[in-house]
Structure formats: structure tokens, C-alpha cells
């Protein structure tokens, strides 16, 4: 009997020690999050230079870009919601909701940026690119701006694709002094002039849908641009001759639901709206 109780006591002490070890606090590695990333809303963000990304997830490479994600920012009538300048790091602005500022997103002297899946409303300018290269605006919605939905100035080799740009009384997309960009697969509707190219060359405009804008597109002093497979829907005013657009290649524009433009390569003909 004594032997039985000794064995039982040993087993009990062993179990208690194991339980104590399981209750020992574990060391959790620190997770470095961007300022405000865990909040439903955040203050306006300004990043100046590569060092300005300190504290944001990522390392600034193509494989692991810095990330500004899932923020709701009310600019409270300030200059911007998110502004980044003077960096050649890879970074992404993803899933953000931005409003009430001079610019929703302002990028200056930047390469390798992506604005993805964001909604920008009630700003003077939705997305403002200045001296930006090798960057992308994709899957975003920009509406209710004063000056324009997407503005680029001195920007080259960028892609603007799969966005909805709507209800901007002045311009939907304005491209100025910008070459070798791709504008494709966007929906532009109920804007003043849906697309403006000023002194911009060798851009490709393809597979966009223009619907119920005051004017589909306007080009001034712009050559070598290629338009193809764009669709004009409903109440669309034709591009205005005399602004240099005839120097561009225009092909495959579809006439849909009373649209005005009937185009062939290097030649555009205008048709009266269907009665």
C-alpha cells in the first residue's frame, strides 16, 4: 500500500509540473504595424523619402513592398489624405477610403507605386501624380472631385487600369506632359471631359468604356497615341476635331446605343446619333 501511494504522489507531481510549464507566458514577437493601421480611421499621412516608410510593414522591394492598407482618412479639408514624395521604394496603397481633401492621393517624384482597391470621393483631385514613373492605379473608384478624378503631370510608363471614374464635373482622367502610359479597361461616366491628353505622346488608350460624359476625349498637341477597342455608350459627344487627335491612331471604337463615333485606323468619321 505504501508503494502505491508513493507512485501516485510521483504521478501527481509530474502532472502539476507539466501544467505549470503550459501556463508559462510565451514570448510573442513584436509585429510592427503602420501608424493607424489598426484603427477604423487615421490622420492624413505624409511620407518624405525612403526613410519615411519606417514603421510600415514591408521592406520596399518588389517582392515585399511597403504597405498602407485598409485606412479610412478624412482629410478635413487639408492638402491631402495620403502624400508620398521622393522615393524609389516599392509601396502599395490598398483598400483605403479617402475623402475631403485637396488630393486623396498625392505622389511626387515617385517610382514603383501602386494604388489598388481604394475609394476616393469629395476631393479637389482624386489621385494626383507628378513626376511619377513605373506605377499603377488599379481597381479604384474616384468620384465627385472638382478638378479631376486622376491627374498625371510629367509622368511616364504608368498603367491606369480597371478603375471607375465617375461624376467628376471637369475631367475624368487628365494626362499632361506624360508619355508611354497605358490607360485601359476603365469605366468613365458622367464626367465633363472623360479623358484629356495635353502635350502627351505615345500613350495607349484601349478597352475603356465611355458613358454619358459631356465629351468622350480631347487631345491637344499630342501625337503618336493609340486608341483601340474603346466603347462609347449613350449620350456621348464625339471628340472635337482640331485639337490634334487626328495625328493619333484611332481604331476599333464601337458605336453603341446611340454613340457618335465611327472610327477606322488613322481615320475617324462622325455619324449623327441614331433616332
PyMOL commands that set and color helices and strands:
alter all, ss='L'
color gray80, all
select helices_A, chain A and resi 2-22+50-53+245-247
alter helices_A, ss='H'
color red, helices_A
select strands_A, chain A and resi 45-48+66-69+72-87+91-94+97-111+113-116+119-133+136-138+141-153+159-161+164-166+171-176+182-184+187-189+193-198+204-206+209-211+215-220+226-228+231-233+249-251+254-256+261-264+267-270
alter strands_A, ss='S'
color yellow, strands_A
deselect
rebuild
show_as cartoon
